[in-house]
Amino acid sequence: MKNTALTDIHIKAGAKIVPFAGYNMPVQYAGINAEHDTVRKSVGVFDVSHMGEFILKGEHAIDLIQKVSSNDATKLYDGKVQYSCLPNEDGGIVDDLLVYRIDEKTYMLVVNASNIDKDWAWISKYNTWGVDMKNISDRTSLLAIQGPKAAEALQSLTDIDLPSMEYYTFKKGTFAGIDNVVVSATGYTGAGGFEVYFDNDHAEHIWNAIFEAGKPFGIQPIGLGARDTLRLEMGFCLYGNDIDDTTSPLEAGLGWVTKFTKDFVNADALQAQKTQGVSQKLVGFEMIDRGIPRHDYAIVDTEGNTIGKVTSGTQSPSLQKAIGMGYVKNEFAKEGTEIYISIRDNKVRAKVVKPPFYK
C-alpha cells in the first residue's frame, strides 16, 4: 500500500485508515454522518492525493486529447476545466476524468486513483503524435476543501479572488506562501469549494495553514466515507461502481460529455448506439419501503424478474432516506416508475427519481 504525504497526519488525527485504490486512505474521523453534515453546512478538507495527474505538452497535445476523450476539448480556454471520459473500443469506459487547459499547448488530466496505470497505457497507445507526456501523480498532493464556507475559510491564504471564480475554472498562484499552486473551483460533493494541487514537499505546511485559516469557520478533516455519501446525493458517478469498462457513456447518462462533432475512440459505435437507443439506463431511485440498497443488489419488477442491478446505495444523511443508483431495462427508466430492490430475498419498493437527490 502507498501512503500520501499526509498519511501520518491522518493517523495522528485519529482517522480510521483503510486500503483504497492501492493507498492507505482515511475513511472517517469523527464519523461519516457528522463529516457529511460539516461539508453541507460549513467546510471540510479531504486528502485526495491518491488521484492521478498527467501533463500533456506540445503542438499536438490537443489532438491526442480529442482522440482519446469523448468531450470536445477545443472548447476549453486557458484556466478552464472540463469533465470527460475515455471510451474504450468495446463501448465501455476506460475512466472518467477532468481536463485542465493550462495553455494552448499544455494540459493536465486528472484521473481516478485505481486507473492511473491503465489510463497511462491507454493514452500512450494513441500517442502517434509524439506528445510529451509526464505522469506527475506520485509527486502531486491534492486537497479538496469543500462546503459553503470554503471561499471565506481560504481567502486569507491567497491573492486569488476565490469568491469570483466560476465553477470549473482554475488559477495558478501563491497559496499559503507557496508559489505555483493550482486552485480549482471544482469538487465531488455538490457543496461548492475548491481543489488545490501542489508538490508533496509542501503538503504538511499547506494542510496546517488551511486548518489554521479555517479554524473560525469550524473546518474539519473529512474521510472518503462522507465523500461517497456526498457525491451520491448529487448523483455523481463513481468509477468502478456506476461506470466501468462494460458500461457505455450513453447508458450512464453521460451523453452530455459525448460529442459526435469530432472523431474519437469508438465514436462510430457510440453514434450507432445513440441512433438505435440503449437497452439499459443508469437511474436514480429513492426507497419507498424501509431498506438500504447496496452495490450489486438485484433490481426486480412486480413479478420478481430481474430488470437490473444497484450500482451505488446509501442512507442519505441530508435527506434521512435511503437512495441509490442502478442500471435498469429501458422500459423501467422513466421517472416515477415503481421498482423493487431485492434485499435478503425480500422485494423492497422504490421509485425512479431524477438526480440530484439533494437540491
N, C-alpha and C positions, 0 to 999 in steps of 0.2 A: 504493500500500500504506500502511495505517495502522501506526503504532507503538504499543506500550503505553507506559506511563510508565516502564517498566523496560528497554526495548529496548537502550539504551546500556550498561546494566549487564551484560546477557547477552552483548553483543558483547565487552566487556572481559573477561568470564569465559571467553572462547574458545568460546562456543556456535556451533554451525552454525545459521545463520538461514535459514528457508525461508518462502515465501509460504503462508499458510494462512487461509482464510476472510476474505481481504482485509487480513490483518495480516502483518507480519514477525514470525515466532514462532521461538523456539529449539526445534529438533527434537532436538538432543542436545548434551551437553557432553563427558563422559568416554567415552561410548559407551552404546548402548541397553541391552545386557545388564548392564553394571555398574550403571547407573542403576536398572534394574528391580530388581536384587538389593538395592540400597540401600533402596528403598521397602518391599520384602517383609520385610527384616530389621531395619531401623533407622528412618530418617526422611529424607524428601526434600521439596523445595519446587518446586512447579510455578507458573509465572506463567500463569494462565488468564484474564487481564484482557480477552481478546477476547470473552468470553461477554457476553450481553446481559442487562440488568436493567430491568424496568419496574415502576413503582409505580402501583398501582390504589387509589384512595381514594374513599370516600363510602358513603352508605347502601346503594347497590345494587352495590358492588364484588363482593360475593359472588354476586349474581345473574348478573353478566357472566361471572365465572369458571366458575360452574356451567354456563352456556350453552355456552361455547367449549371447556371441558376435559372429559375422559372420566371422571376420578375424581370422588369425592364430596367436595368441599372443605368441606362443612358439618361434616365430621368433624374438621376442624382446630381447634386451640385456640391461644391466644397462645403463640408460641415453638415451634410445631410446623411441620415441613416435610413436603410430600407430593410424590411422583413422579406425573406425569400425562402425558397427551398431548393435542394439539389435533387432533381428527379433521377431515378436510375433507368436502366434500359428495359425494365420489365413492367413499368407502370407504377412502381412504388417510389419511396422517398429515401434517399441516402441520409439526409439530415435536413433540419430547418436551421436557418442561420440569419445573422444580421450582416449587412454590407455597409461599411463606412467609407465614404469618399473623402480622403484626406486632401488630395488634389487630383488634377486631370489624369496623372499617371500613377497615383498611389492609392491603394485601397486596403482597408483592414476587414477581414472576415472573422466573425465571432461565431464559433461552432460549439456544439454540445460536447461536454467532457468525455462521454463514453464513445464518441465518434471521431476523436481527434485523428488517430492513425488512419482510420477508414476514409475520412474526408480528404486528408492529405494525399493519400494514394489515388483517390478518385479524381481530384482536381489535377494532380500531376499527370495522370493518364491522358487528359485532354490538353495538356500544355504543349501544343505543337508550335507555339509562337516563341518559345524560349523566354517566357515571362519570368522575372526574378521573383522567386517565392521564398519567404522566410517563415518558419514556424517559431513564433516567439512565446508559445504557451507556457513553457517551463520557467520563463523569467518574468512573466507578467502576472501581477496581482490585480484582482478586480473586486471592488466592494460595491454593493447595491445599497444606497441609502434611500429608503422608500417611506412614503407617507405624506400626509398633507402639510406637515411642518418641515419637510426636508429642506426646502429652499432657505427658510429662515434659519434653520439649525446650522447650515453650511456656509451661509453668505460671508461670515466673518473670516473664513479661511481662504477666500479667493477674490480676485478683482473681476472675475467673470460675473456679469449680471445674471444671476441664476433665475430670478422670477420671470425675466423677459425671454428666457429660452423656450423655443417652441418644441412640442413633443416630437421626438425622433430627429433631433438635431444635436450636434456636439460642438464643443470648442476645446482647443488646446490652450493651456495657460498655466499660471502658477497656482498651486493648491497646497495649503499648509506649508508654505515656504519652499516647496519643491517645484522645479520647472518641468515643462513638457508633460504635464498630466492631462489626460483626456477626460473631460467631464461631459457626460452624455445624458440627455433628457429622455432616458429610456428606462424600462423595468418590466418586471414579470408579475406585477401584483395588482395593477389597476388602481393603485392608491396614489399615483404620482411619485415624483422623485428623480433620482439621478443614479447613474452607474459611473464609477471612477476607475480608470485604468492607469497603472503606474508600475515602475520597476519593483521587483521583490525587495530590493535593498531598502526601500522606503516604507515597507509595509507596516512595521510596528510604529514608526513615527506618525504615519498618516492615520492609522487606527486610533492611536491615543489622542491625536489632535481633533479628530471627528468627535470622539466621546467627550472631550473637554468642551468643545464648542457647543455640543448638543445637550449638555447637562441641563440648562434651564428649560429645555423642551421635552425633558423626560425620555431622552434617547435610550434605546436598549439594543443589545445584540439579539439577533433573530436566527433561528436554525432553519434547516431545509424542510422540516415538517410543516411549518407555517407558510413557507414559500409555496408548498404544494397546495395547501388549502386556499391560499390567496389566489393563485393562478387558476384553480378550478372554479372558484366563484366567478371569475371573468370569462370562463370558457376557453382559456388559452390551452393549446395542445401541448402535451409533454411527449417528446420523442421517446419511443420505446413502449409507451402506453397507448396514446391516441393516434400516433402516426409512426410508421416504420417502413421497412423495405417492401412490405406487401400491400400497403395502403396507398391509393392514388391521391394526389392533392385535390382532385375534384370530388372524390368520395369524402375527403376530410373537410370539405368546405373552404378549401384554400384556392378556389378558382380566382379569387381577387389578387393572388400573387402569381398567377399562371397566365402569362401574356403571350398570345399567339401572334403578336406583331413582329416576332423575331424567331430565328432558328435556335433551338436549344435541344439538349439531350432528350430524346424520346418525344419531341413535340408532336410529331405526326400521329403517334398512337394516342396521346392525350387529347389531341384535337378530335380524333375519331370518337373517343370516349365521350367528349363533350357533345358532339353531334348526336350520338346514339343514346346518350343518357347513361347514368350509372345504375348499378343494380342494388347498391347499398349506400347509406349515408351516415355520417357521424352526426348524432343529435345530442342535445342536452335533455335531461329529464329530471323531474322532481318526484320524490316518493309521495304517494297519497297515503298509503298504509305505513305502519311502523316497520323500519328495517333499514340497514345501511348497505348500499350497493358496493361491491368490491371488484377490483380488477379481475376480469375473466369469468365473472358470474354470467350465466346464460340469461338472455332476454327472450321471453316467450310470449305467445299470443294467448287468447282466452282458452283455447283447447290444450295449451301446454306445448305446442310445437315451437321449436327453437327458431327465432327470427333474427337473432343477432347476439352480441355479447358486450358486456360492460368493459370499458377501457380505463375509466377513472371514476372513483366514487368516494364520498366522504359525508360526514355530518358537518354542514356548513356552520362555522362559528358565528358568522354575521347574521345569518338568516334563521338559525336554530331549526333547520330542517335538513333532511338527507337529500343530496343532489348527486348527479353523475353525468357521465357522457358515455356513449357507446355507439357501435355500428348497428343499424337495423336495415332490414329489407326496405327498399324504396317506398313501398306502399304503406309502411308504418311510420314514415319520417315526418308526416305533416304535424304541425303544431297543434296541440290539444288531443292528439291520439292517445288512447289509453293502452299501455303496455304492462307487462308483468316482469319483475325481476325474480329469478329463481334463487331463493335464499334458503339453504338447508332443506331442499326439496319442497319448499313452500312457494306458491305463486304470490308475490307481493306486488300490489298495484302501484303503478307510477304513471305519469303523463309526460308526453313530449313537450318541452318548452324551448323557447329561443334564448340562447345565452346572449349577453352575460346574465347570470343568475342574480348577481349583486349589482343593483343600479346605483 
